[in-house]
Amino acid sequence: MDGLIAENNLFVGNRVGLQIDNSPSRVDVQHVYRGNVFAYNDVGVAFTPSVERNNFTGNTFLDNLEQVGLLGGGDFKGNDFTYEGRGNYWSDYRGFDLDGDGVGDVPYHAQSLFENLMDREPRLRLFLFSPAQQAVEMAARAMPIVRPKPKVTDDAPLMSPIAASVTPREPASTAGLWSASLILLGGGASIVTGGVTRGSWRRRRVANRVRGGVRAKSRTSRDRKGAVPIGRPTGGDRAGGRR
């Protein structure tokens, strides 16, 4: 994409907030990134070293493990982090502002030796926040000869972060969803009610059949008790026979 102006975006909580690779492709085009927030990412902005003509101004780089990363080796140049006299906010900036104009009096440099090593060998990320990283950074501070060349320089760093003016999206209308929900609920209630009604009717029918069977069985038992067996002489018949 050429002719890009990226403004008021949030890049928060990602592995890489923004990756720039071969953009812009035309040599007569500049890209501008303004008023964006890159926060709490592993890498705020990642570049391939061959990328040029990208300008960053008024952005906030907040607590990224690596504010700006390089994907591979090579010379990183032709990208400005001070555009039209205004830089960006960096949470790891250690400068000062004596005149109180909101701009740091000394440039911001990203020249961590361990970050430089990670850009060359990504597997070293395993040692982030370990004693090995602390030892490497201590050696770089004690011996400037091993300190790497700054990969990023901001000549007018901002002293305060800038919040992105992000306009929230209008919530989608829920009237249709509510109507569909009520219809589904009504249908479900009808099914349940019908099922309960049919079930109750069936249970009553079975119960009546059972009670009817019990009554019939009771009558049969009583009839059997009061019946006289056929062909068996009664007491009178036996007496008459003797006579």
C-alpha positions as CSV (number, residue, x, y, z in Angstrom):
1,M,0.0,0.0,0.0
2,D,1.3,3.4,-1.0
3,G,0.4,6.9,0.3
4,L,-0.6,5.6,3.8
5,I,-1.5,8.0,6.6
6,A,-2.3,5.9,9.8
7,E,-3.8,8.0,12.6
8,N,-5.4,7.3,16.0
9,N,-5.1,3.5,16.1
10,L,-4.5,1.3,19.1
11,F,-1.9,-1.5,18.8
12,V,-2.1,-3.2,22.2
13,G,-1.1,-6.5,23.6
14,N,0.3,-8.2,20.5
15,R,3.3,-10.2,19.6
16,V,4.1,-7.5,17.1
17,G,2.0,-4.3,17.2
18,L,2.8,-3.2,13.6
19,Q,5.0,-4.9,11.0
20,I,6.3,-2.8,8.1
21,D,7.7,-4.8,5.2
22,N,8.4,-3.2,1.8
23,S,6.1,-0.3,2.4
24,P,6.0,2.1,0.6
25,S,7.0,0.4,-2.6
26,R,7.3,3.6,-4.6
27,V,10.4,5.9,-4.1
28,D,8.3,9.1,-4.4
29,V,5.9,8.2,-1.6
30,Q,6.1,8.9,2.1
31,H,4.0,7.2,4.8
32,V,3.0,9.0,8.0
33,Y,2.0,7.4,11.3
34,R,0.5,9.9,13.6
35,G,-1.3,9.8,17.0
36,N,-1.1,6.0,17.4
37,V,-0.6,4.0,20.6
38,F,1.8,1.1,20.6
39,A,1.4,-0.4,24.1
40,Y,2.2,-3.7,25.9
41,N,3.4,-5.5,22.8
42,D,6.5,-7.8,22.6
43,V,7.6,-5.5,19.7
44,G,5.9,-2.2,19.2
45,V,6.9,-1.7,15.5
46,A,8.9,-4.2,13.5
47,F,10.8,-3.2,10.3
48,T,12.6,-5.1,7.7
49,P,15.9,-3.2,7.3
50,S,15.4,-2.4,3.7
51,V,12.2,-0.3,4.4
52,E,12.5,3.4,4.0
53,R,10.3,6.6,3.9
54,N,8.2,6.0,7.0
55,N,7.6,8.9,9.3
56,F,6.5,8.7,12.9
57,T,5.2,11.7,14.9
58,G,3.1,12.1,17.9
59,N,2.8,8.4,18.6
60,T,3.0,6.7,22.1
61,F,5.4,3.8,22.6
62,L,4.3,2.5,26.0
63,D,5.9,-0.4,27.8
64,N,6.7,-2.6,24.9
65,L,9.3,-5.2,25.6
66,E,11.1,-3.9,22.5
67,Q,9.9,-0.5,21.2
68,V,11.3,-0.9,17.7
69,G,12.6,-4.2,16.3
70,L,14.5,-5.1,13.2
71,L,13.7,-8.3,11.3
72,G,17.0,-9.5,10.1
73,G,20.4,-7.8,9.4
74,G,21.3,-4.8,7.4
75,D,21.4,-1.0,7.7
76,F,18.2,0.5,9.0
77,K,17.9,4.0,7.6
78,G,15.6,6.4,5.8
79,N,12.8,6.3,8.5
80,D,12.3,9.3,10.6
81,F,10.9,9.4,14.2
82,T,11.0,13.2,14.3
83,Y,8.7,14.5,11.6
84,E,8.0,18.2,11.1
85,G,9.8,19.0,14.2
86,R,7.8,16.7,16.5
87,G,8.8,13.3,17.9
88,N,7.1,10.6,19.8
89,Y,6.6,9.5,23.5
90,W,8.9,6.7,24.7
91,S,8.2,5.2,28.1
92,D,11.8,4.2,28.5
93,Y,13.1,7.7,27.8
94,R,15.5,8.9,30.5
95,G,15.9,12.5,29.4
96,F,14.7,15.8,30.9
97,D,12.8,18.9,29.9
98,L,14.3,22.0,31.6
99,D,12.3,24.6,29.6
100,G,9.0,22.8,30.2
101,D,7.9,22.9,26.5
102,G,6.9,19.2,26.6
103,V,9.8,18.1,24.5
104,G,12.9,16.4,25.8
105,D,16.1,18.4,25.7
106,V,18.2,15.4,24.7
107,P,17.5,12.9,21.9
108,Y,16.0,9.5,22.5
109,H,18.2,6.6,21.4
110,A,17.3,2.9,21.2
111,Q,20.6,1.2,21.5
112,S,20.2,-1.8,23.8
113,L,22.9,-4.4,23.2
114,F,20.6,-7.2,24.1
115,E,17.9,-6.0,21.8
116,N,20.5,-5.8,19.0
117,L,21.5,-9.4,19.7
118,M,17.8,-10.5,19.7
119,D,17.2,-8.8,16.3
120,R,20.1,-10.9,14.9
121,E,19.1,-14.1,16.8
122,P,15.4,-14.2,17.8
123,R,16.0,-17.3,20.0
124,L,17.8,-15.1,22.5
125,R,14.3,-13.8,23.5
126,L,14.2,-16.8,25.8
127,F,16.6,-14.9,28.1
128,L,14.5,-11.8,28.5
129,F,14.5,-10.5,32.1
130,S,17.1,-13.1,33.0
131,P,20.5,-12.5,34.7
132,A,22.1,-13.0,31.3
133,Q,20.3,-10.0,29.8
134,Q,21.2,-7.9,32.8
135,A,24.9,-8.9,32.5
136,V,24.9,-8.0,28.8
137,E,23.4,-4.6,29.4
138,M,25.8,-3.9,32.3
139,A,28.7,-4.8,30.1
140,A,27.5,-2.4,27.4
141,R,27.2,0.5,29.9
142,A,30.6,-0.2,31.4
143,M,32.4,-0.6,28.1
144,P,31.0,1.8,25.4
145,I,33.2,0.1,22.8
146,V,30.7,-2.8,22.8
147,R,27.7,-0.5,22.8
148,P,25.8,-0.9,19.4
149,K,24.9,1.9,17.1
150,P,21.4,3.3,17.9
151,K,18.8,1.7,15.6
152,V,16.3,4.5,16.4
153,T,16.9,8.2,17.2
154,D,14.2,10.7,18.1
155,D,15.5,14.2,18.3
156,A,12.4,15.7,19.8
157,P,10.9,13.1,22.2
158,L,7.7,14.0,23.9
159,M,7.6,14.0,27.7
160,S,3.9,12.9,28.0
161,P,2.0,10.2,26.3
162,I,-0.7,11.0,23.8
163,A,-4.0,9.2,23.9
164,A,-5.3,8.0,20.6
165,S,-8.6,9.7,19.6
166,V,-10.4,6.5,18.8
167,T,-14.1,6.8,18.1
168,P,-16.0,3.8,19.3
169,R,-18.2,2.0,16.8
170,E,-21.9,2.5,17.0
171,P,-23.5,-0.6,18.6
172,A,-25.5,-2.6,16.2
173,S,-29.3,-2.5,16.5
174,T,-30.6,-5.3,18.8
175,A,-34.3,-4.9,18.0
176,G,-34.2,-7.7,15.5
177,L,-32.3,-10.0,17.9
178,W,-34.7,-9.3,20.7
179,S,-37.7,-10.1,18.4
180,A,-36.1,-13.3,17.2
181,S,-35.3,-14.2,20.8
182,L,-38.9,-13.7,21.9
183,I,-40.2,-15.8,19.1
184,L,-37.8,-18.6,19.9
185,L,-38.7,-18.4,23.6
186,G,-42.5,-18.4,22.8
187,G,-42.0,-21.4,20.5
188,G,-40.0,-23.2,23.2
189,A,-42.6,-22.5,25.8
190,S,-45.4,-23.8,23.6
191,I,-43.4,-27.0,23.0
192,V,-42.8,-27.5,26.7
193,T,-46.4,-26.7,27.6
194,G,-47.7,-29.0,25.0
195,G,-45.4,-31.7,26.1
196,V,-46.4,-31.3,29.7
197,T,-50.1,-31.3,28.8
198,R,-49.8,-34.4,26.7
199,G,-47.7,-36.1,29.3
200,S,-50.1,-35.3,32.0
201,W,-53.0,-36.6,30.0
202,R,-51.1,-39.8,29.3
203,R,-50.3,-40.2,33.0
204,R,-53.9,-39.7,34.0
205,R,-55.0,-42.3,31.4
206,V,-52.6,-44.8,32.6
207,A,-53.5,-44.2,36.2
208,N,-57.2,-44.6,35.4
209,R,-56.5,-47.9,33.6
210,V,-54.5,-49.1,36.5
211,R,-57.2,-48.1,39.0
212,G,-59.8,-49.7,36.7
213,G,-57.7,-52.9,36.6
214,V,-57.4,-53.0,40.4
215,R,-61.2,-52.6,40.8
216,A,-61.9,-55.4,38.3
217,K,-59.4,-57.6,40.1
218,S,-61.0,-56.9,43.4
219,R,-64.4,-57.8,42.1
220,T,-63.1,-61.0,40.6
221,S,-61.6,-62.0,43.9
222,R,-64.8,-61.4,45.7
223,D,-66.8,-63.3,43.1
224,R,-64.4,-66.2,43.5
225,K,-64.9,-66.2,47.3
226,G,-68.7,-66.3,47.1
227,A,-69.0,-68.7,44.1
228,V,-70.0,-72.4,44.6
229,P,-68.0,-74.9,42.6
230,I,-70.0,-76.7,39.9
231,G,-70.5,-80.4,40.5
232,R,-69.4,-80.3,44.1
233,P,-72.3,-81.4,46.4
234,T,-73.4,-79.1,49.1
235,G,-74.0,-80.1,52.6
236,G,-77.8,-80.5,52.0
237,D,-77.2,-82.7,49.0
238,R,-74.9,-85.0,50.9
239,A,-77.5,-85.3,53.7
240,G,-80.3,-86.1,51.2
241,G,-78.2,-88.7,49.6
242,R,-77.7,-90.5,52.8
243,R,-81.4,-90.6,53.3
